[in-house]
Amino acid sequence: MNSINRRKFISNSIKGSAAVAAGTTMFGAFPTARAKSANEKVILGLIGAGGRAHSHTTGMSKLPNVEFKYVCDIDEQRGGEHIAELEKAQGYAPKRISDMRRVFDDKDVDAVVITTPEHWHALATVWACQAGKDVYVEKCPSITIWESRKAIEAARKYNRIVQVGFQNRSAPYAASAREYIQSGKLGKVVLVKVCNLLGGNPFTPKPDSAPPPGLDWDAWLGPAPEVPYNVGRHRGWYDWWDYKGGALTDDGSHQLDLARMVLGNPPHPRSTFCVGGNFAYHSKREAPELQAITYDFGDFAMTCDSGNSTNHLRKSNGEERYGKKWPHWPSNSERIEIYGTKQLMYLGRHGIGWQVMEADGKVVAEEKGYHPDQWHQPNFIECIRTRKRPNSDIEQAHYSSCLVHLGNLSYRVGNKQLVFDGESERFANNDAANQLLKPAYRKHYRIPEVV
Ligand SMILES: NC(=O)c1ccc[n+]([C@@H]2O[C@H](COP(=O)([O-])OP(=O)(O)OC[C@H]3O[C@@H](n4cnc5c(N)ncnc54)[C@H](O)[C@@H]3O)[C@@H](O)[C@H]2O)c1
């Protein structure tokens, strides 16, 4: 954000606090929610025009009566392709803008699709809810436990639909896996092993430099601490606590969420213990190269092995995601194993599906899947129209992302077991971990205690 915009923003924020007190929000009157018929247009704004956004602009703009009015990015180099694709799909070009608050201010806009890096997700969600917009926000919806709790509060207070990009929740194979488990055929579930063992390279620190032309680095940082431009942060944000939280926050969050969903959405675990480290490359990476995590759910145990140093395993390929081919489970880097007292279920995301096996490897039940964006995106649009809770509502997404944050916090405080009070969402035995429940927001990018 340049200094002129920042001044304008500060003055808006001050007006905002007064407005909330007076029963309005910083974006105007307290929003109301209205169902829409199938014939009425749903107008969207895209916030964050990077790689993931393509799936949503192409997918959602194909749905009947859905249009994107804005493509917003703080990097002038980004957004061109999305605008061209959308112009082709909808017959007019969306406006290219750089400040998301212009989308929130526009009364024509029904909803926003937030595909920025993670550190912006919760704040942008809260602002959007306050402005009366429905939200599709990519996973993870937060970088800390506190902020996705605030996103739930904003969604409920302003009656907004908030769908999170945990798309497996809309997959028919996930629903049938849950039914199979609930039928009792697997026996009592005693152990769930979540695998997120990806390949990777050593982390190489990069020197600070001038930002590339067209990038507003201050706006990219947004709520995160002010630091000089560094290409390693900008292009490698996945590895930093201030912006994301490594492999666990990234792909790991999908597997943890899918595991929770098929188990019937258990609430928070009682305790979490992570042993993690940069065991492979001994680099100075913040998010560790390897984490082995154990969650105590009271009457079953869940483990999650996650990291970027096992190059011999591989993610599911196209034939497995979109075709009929099953992965070779032991070498699949993103499998979930659900151990019942009678049977074992292998479950894969990205459209893989599930198989139940007996001891000799004989498959006794299965359902092959297909990549679930095709159901998840329409579910969001349908919920904007009907005002029903979406498949991946912010509340369950919060519980799933807490598994990520719990694993990362256990590592960050020195591989310590953390006892978690699910009621207060605070740790009973570790003050250092409690200090990390909320990000140290920059002054004008704070989510308030009362949203
Ligand atoms: N659900 C999935 O399967 C899936 C897959 C890939 C990525 N993702 C998620 O999507 C998100 C984006 O990932 P990506 O790979 O597209 O990243 P990316 O770096 O390619 O794109 C992010 C874009 O956001 C822009 N941006 C940053 N701050 C902004 C701001 N304040 N306002 C507007 N634009 C801003 C950046 O300039 C960039 O163009 C991440 O949260 C990631 O975890 C989800």
The ligand as an SDF file (V2000), in Angstrom:
LIG
                    3D

 44 48  0  0  0  0  0  0  0  0999 V2000
   -7.5080  -25.6230   -2.2230 N   0  0  0  0  0  0  0  0  0  0  0  0
   -6.4570  -25.9660   -2.9260 C   0  0  0  0  0  0  0  0  0  0  0  0
   -6.3680  -27.0710   -3.4560 O   0  0  0  0  0  0  0  0  0  0  0  0
   -5.3550  -24.9810   -3.1300 C   0  0  0  0  0  0  0  0  0  0  0  0
   -4.3940  -25.2030   -4.1200 C   0  0  0  0  0  0  0  0  0  0  0  0
   -3.3760  -24.2520   -4.2710 C   0  0  0  0  0  0  0  0  0  0  0  0
   -3.3390  -23.1360   -3.4480 C   0  0  0  0  0  0  0  0  0  0  0  0
   -4.2880  -22.9600   -2.4950 N   0  0  0  0  0  0  0  0  0  0  0  0
   -4.2750  -21.7790   -1.6160 C   0  0  0  0  0  0  0  0  0  0  0  0
   -4.5660  -20.6340   -2.4090 O   0  0  0  0  0  0  0  0  0  0  0  0
   -3.8840  -19.4960   -1.8820 C   0  0  0  0  0  0  0  0  0  0  0  0
   -3.0860  -18.8230   -2.9950 C   0  0  0  0  0  0  0  0  0  0  0  0
   -2.1240  -19.7210   -3.4490 O   0  0  0  0  0  0  0  0  0  0  0  0
   -1.4220  -19.5010   -4.8710 P   0  0  0  0  0  0  0  0  0  0  0  0
   -0.6460  -20.7240   -5.1270 O   0  0  0  0  0  0  0  0  0  0  0  0
   -2.4330  -19.0540   -5.8710 O   0  0  0  0  0  0  0  0  0  0  0  0
   -0.4320  -18.3030   -4.5020 O   0  0  0  0  0  0  0  0  0  0  0  0
    0.1840  -17.2070   -5.4960 P   0  0  0  0  0  0  0  0  0  0  0  0
    1.3850  -16.6540   -4.8270 O   0  0  0  0  0  0  0  0  0  0  0  0
    0.3240  -17.7870   -6.8590 O   0  0  0  0  0  0  0  0  0  0  0  0
   -0.9500  -16.0920   -5.5510 O   0  0  0  0  0  0  0  0  0  0  0  0
   -1.2650  -15.2520   -4.4780 C   0  0  0  0  0  0  0  0  0  0  0  0
   -1.6120  -13.8970   -5.0810 C   0  0  0  0  0  0  0  0  0  0  0  0
   -2.1340  -13.0470   -4.0470 O   0  0  0  0  0  0  0  0  0  0  0  0
   -1.6450  -11.7320   -4.2960 C   0  0  0  0  0  0  0  0  0  0  0  0
   -1.7910  -10.9230   -3.0920 N   0  0  0  0  0  0  0  0  0  0  0  0
   -1.0250  -10.9080   -1.9690 C   0  0  0  0  0  0  0  0  0  0  0  0
   -1.5080  -10.0320   -1.0760 N   0  0  0  0  0  0  0  0  0  0  0  0
   -2.6070   -9.4710   -1.6440 C   0  0  0  0  0  0  0  0  0  0  0  0
   -3.5490   -8.5000   -1.2160 C   0  0  0  0  0  0  0  0  0  0  0  0
   -3.4540   -7.8970   -0.0320 N   0  0  0  0  0  0  0  0  0  0  0  0
   -4.5570   -8.1540   -2.0640 N   0  0  0  0  0  0  0  0  0  0  0  0
   -4.6590   -8.7270   -3.2860 C   0  0  0  0  0  0  0  0  0  0  0  0
   -3.8000   -9.6460   -3.7410 N   0  0  0  0  0  0  0  0  0  0  0  0
   -2.8000  -10.0400   -2.9340 C   0  0  0  0  0  0  0  0  0  0  0  0
   -0.2080  -11.9660   -4.7460 C   0  0  0  0  0  0  0  0  0  0  0  0
    0.3470  -10.8430   -5.3810 O   0  0  0  0  0  0  0  0  0  0  0  0
   -0.3900  -13.1710   -5.6700 C   0  0  0  0  0  0  0  0  0  0  0  0
   -0.6680  -12.7810   -6.9980 O   0  0  0  0  0  0  0  0  0  0  0  0
   -3.0240  -20.0070   -0.7180 C   0  0  0  0  0  0  0  0  0  0  0  0
   -3.6890  -19.7600    0.4760 O   0  0  0  0  0  0  0  0  0  0  0  0
   -2.9270  -21.5120   -0.9660 C   0  0  0  0  0  0  0  0  0  0  0  0
   -2.7960  -22.2430    0.2320 O   0  0  0  0  0  0  0  0  0  0  0  0
   -5.2970  -23.8580   -2.3350 C   0  0  0  0  0  0  0  0  0  0  0  0
  1  2  1  0
  2  3  2  0
  2  4  1  0
  4  5  1  0
  4 44  2  0
  5  6  2  0
  6  7  1  0
  7  8  2  0
  8  9  1  0
  8 44  1  0
  9 10  1  0
  9 42  1  0
 10 11  1  0
 11 12  1  0
 11 40  1  0
 12 13  1  0
 13 14  1  0
 14 15  2  0
 14 16  1  0
 14 17  1  0
 17 18  1  0
 18 19  2  0
 18 20  1  0
 18 21  1  0
 21 22  1  0
 22 23  1  0
 23 24  1  0
 23 38  1  0
 24 25  1  0
 25 26  1  0
 25 36  1  0
 26 27  1  0
 26 35  1  0
 27 28  2  0
 28 29  1  0
 29 30  1  0
 29 35  2  0
 30 31  1  0
 30 32  2  0
 32 33  1  0
 33 34  2  0
 34 35  1  0
 36 37  1  0
 36 38  1  0
 38 39  1  0
 40 41  1  0
 40 42  1  0
 42 43  1  0
M  CHG  2   8   1  16  -1
M  END
$$$$
